[in-house]
């Protein structure tokens, strides 16, 4: 503004050329000072490289900091990365993009779905396990970095028929079940794959829908007729 006024005065010979030059020098110095201030502000400004949530600051006003000082922790919580280890026997079965289920240890009633984001390139020699990273969507912002999770993954495998534990019988040559075909009992040798309190997975020539004896097994013999519980009652009800 001063330079404009001095130039206006100079146009009417009310100011000297020296006054105009002095005003131009003052303006140039002001521009340099502004540039220095902008650079100083830029050097002292910390701009987050990503959008996220800032945690509690580890510094206070007046603390001395350098370019190596940690001044804040920034988390992008739109998704959470979870690291876990899988036994080496599953190393070939784990694929990037595979689906998995994640349950927070602190809140086991809530389950989240995610995908495998990265797989390490070698097995840990000490633990014989493979490091895997999973990405979990966190749209409700209910998960936090550092939380503990239980990971569940499904792998393709063989299918086996499941029977009641009461159907499993034992003989001198191992386990067997009494299968029912055309109303008669047939002894079928089985190999137990896995069992729990409710079901037993078996390897045997039995398919879905086949019937096996679970009660009164001590009275069953090879080729003997089998009375299915409930059929006699239904017949009596039908007769009236």
C-alpha positions in Angstrom: 0.0 0.0 0.0 2.9 2.4 0.8 4.6 1.6 -2.5 1.4 2.3 -4.4 0.9 5.6 -2.6 4.6 6.7 -3.2 4.3 5.8 -6.9 1.1 7.9 -7.1 2.9 10.8 -5.5 5.9 10.3 -7.8 3.6 10.5 -10.8 2.6 14.0 -9.7 6.2 14.8 -8.8 5.3 14.9 -5.1 7.8 12.2 -4.3 11.3 11.5 -5.4 12.7 8.5 -7.2 14.7 7.6 -4.1 11.4 7.4 -2.1 10.0 5.0 -4.6 13.1 2.9 -4.5 13.0 2.8 -0.7 9.4 1.7 -0.7 10.2 -1.1 -3.2 13.1 -2.3 -0.9 10.7 -2.3 2.1 8.2 -4.3 0.1 10.8 -6.8 -1.0 12.1 -7.2 2.6 8.5 -7.8 3.8 8.0 -10.5 1.2 11.2 -12.2 2.3 10.2 -12.0 5.9 6.8 -13.5 5.0 8.5 -16.3 3.1 10.8 -17.0 6.1 7.8 -17.1 8.5 6.0 -19.5 6.2 9.0 -21.8 6.0 9.4 -21.7 9.7 5.8 -22.6 10.2 6.0 -25.4 7.7 9.0 -26.9 9.5 7.2 -26.7 12.8 3.9 -28.2 11.5 3.2 -31.9 11.7 0.9 -33.2 9.1 -0.6 -36.7 9.5 0.1 -38.9 6.5 -3.2 -40.7 6.9 -6.7 -40.0 8.3 -7.2 -41.6 11.7 -7.6 -41.1 15.5 -4.8 -39.5 17.6 -4.1 -41.1 20.9 -3.0 -39.3 24.1 0.0 -37.1 23.3 3.3 -38.1 25.0 4.4 -34.5 25.0 3.3 -31.2 26.6 3.6 -27.6 25.7 7.1 -26.4 26.3 8.8 -29.8 25.8 11.9 -29.9 23.6 11.4 -32.1 20.6 13.5 -33.0 17.6 12.8 -34.6 14.2 13.3 -38.0 15.9 10.8 -37.4 18.8 7.5 -39.3 18.8 4.8 -36.7 19.3 1.6 -38.7 18.6 0.3 -42.1 17.8 -2.2 -42.2 14.9 -4.4 -45.2 14.2 -6.5 -45.8 11.1 -9.2 -47.9 12.8 -11.4 -48.4 9.7 -9.8 -51.8 9.6 -7.6 -53.8 12.0 -4.6 -55.9 11.2 -4.3 -59.0 13.3 -1.2 -61.2 13.4 -1.4 -64.9 14.2 0.5 -68.1 13.7 -0.7 -71.3 12.1 0.9 -74.8 12.4 3.1 -75.7 9.5 0.8 -78.5 8.5 -1.7 -75.8 7.4 0.9 -73.7 5.6 -0.1 -74.8 2.1 -3.8 -74.4 2.9 -3.6 -70.7 3.9 -4.2 -68.4 1.0 -4.3 -64.6 0.7 -8.0 -63.6 0.6 -9.2 -66.6 2.6 -12.1 -65.9 4.9 -11.8 -66.2 8.7 -13.7 -65.5 11.8 -12.3 -63.3 14.6 -13.6 -63.1 18.2 -12.2 -60.6 20.8 -11.1 -62.4 23.9 -12.6 -59.6 26.0 -16.0 -59.9 24.3 -16.5 -63.4 23.1 -20.2 -62.8 22.2 -19.2 -60.6 19.2 -17.7 -62.2 16.1 -16.2 -60.4 13.1 -15.3 -61.6 9.7 -12.0 -60.9 7.9 -9.6 -62.0 5.2 -6.0 -63.1 5.1 -4.0 -60.1 4.0 -0.5 -61.4 4.0 1.5 -64.6 4.6 5.1 -64.9 5.6 7.5 -66.6 3.3 9.0 -69.1 5.7 8.2 -71.3 8.7 9.6 -70.3 12.1 12.2 -72.9 12.9 11.6 -72.8 16.7 7.8 -73.0 16.8 7.2 -74.7 13.4 4.5 -72.2 12.7 3.8 -69.7 9.9 3.1 -66.0 10.5 -0.2 -64.7 8.9 -1.8 -61.3 8.9 -5.5 -60.8 8.6 -7.5 -57.6 7.9 -10.7 -57.1 9.9 -13.2 -54.5 8.9 -14.1 -52.2 11.8 -17.0 -50.0 10.6 -18.5 -49.6 14.1 -15.1 -48.6 15.5 -15.5 -51.2 18.2 -12.0 -52.8 17.8 -8.7 -51.3 19.0 -5.1 -52.0 18.1 -3.4 -54.2 20.6 -6.5 -56.3 21.4 -6.3 -60.1 21.7 -8.4 -62.2 19.4 -9.4 -65.8 18.8 -9.0 -66.8 15.2 -11.0 -69.5 13.4 -10.4 -70.7 9.9 -12.0 -73.4 7.9 -9.9 -75.7 5.7 -11.2 -78.1 3.0 -10.9 -81.7 4.1 -12.5 -85.2 3.8 -16.2 -85.7 4.7 -17.1 -88.4 7.1 -20.5 -89.7 8.4 -21.4 -88.7 11.9 -23.2 -91.1 14.3 -24.3 -91.1 17.9 -21.7 -92.3 20.4 -24.3 -94.9 21.5 -24.1 -96.5 18.1 -20.4 -97.4 18.5 -19.8 -101.0 19.6 -16.5 -102.8 20.2 -15.5 -106.3 19.3 -12.3 -108.3 19.1 -11.5 -106.8 15.7 -12.2 -103.2 16.7 -15.1 -100.8 16.5 -18.3 -101.4 14.5 -21.9 -100.2 14.2 -25.2 -102.0 13.5 -26.5 -100.6 10.2 -30.2 -101.2 9.3 -30.9 -102.3 5.7 -34.4 -103.5 4.7 -35.3 -103.8 8.3 -32.4 -106.1 9.2 -29.2 -105.5 11.1 -25.8 -105.6 9.4 -22.5 -105.3 11.2 -20.3 -102.7 9.7 -16.7 -102.2 10.8 -15.8 -98.6 11.3 -12.7 -96.5 11.9 -13.1 -93.6 14.4 -11.9 -90.3 13.0 -13.0 -87.9 15.7 -15.3 -88.0 18.6 -16.9 -85.7 21.2 -19.9 -86.0 23.6 -22.5 -85.6 20.9 -21.2 -87.2 17.7 -18.6 -89.5 16.4 -17.0 -89.2 12.9 -16.4 -92.6 11.4 -14.8 -93.9 8.2 -17.2 -96.6 7.0 -19.4 -97.5 4.0 -22.3 -95.5 5.4 -23.9 -92.6 3.7 -26.2 -89.8 4.8 -29.6 -91.1 5.6 -28.5 -94.6 6.6 -29.9 -95.8 9.9 -27.8 -97.3 12.7 -28.9 -98.9 16.0 -28.4 -96.8 19.1 -30.6 -98.6 21.6 -30.9 -102.3 22.4 -27.6 -103.1 20.7 -27.1 -106.1 23.0 -30.1 -107.8 21.5 -29.1 -107.2 17.8 -27.5 -110.0 15.7 -26.3 -110.2 12.1 -29.2 -110.4 9.8 -31.8 -110.2 12.6 -34.8 -108.1 12.2 -34.8 -104.7 13.9 -37.8 -102.9 15.4 -37.5 -99.2 15.0 -38.6 -97.3 18.1 -41.9 -95.5 17.6 -43.1 -97.5 14.6 -45.3 -99.8 16.7 -46.8 -96.9 18.5 -47.6 -95.2 15.2 -49.2 -98.4 13.9 -51.4 -98.7 17.0 -52.4 -95.0 16.6 -53.3 -95.7 13.0 -55.5 -98.7 14.0 -57.4 -96.6 16.2 
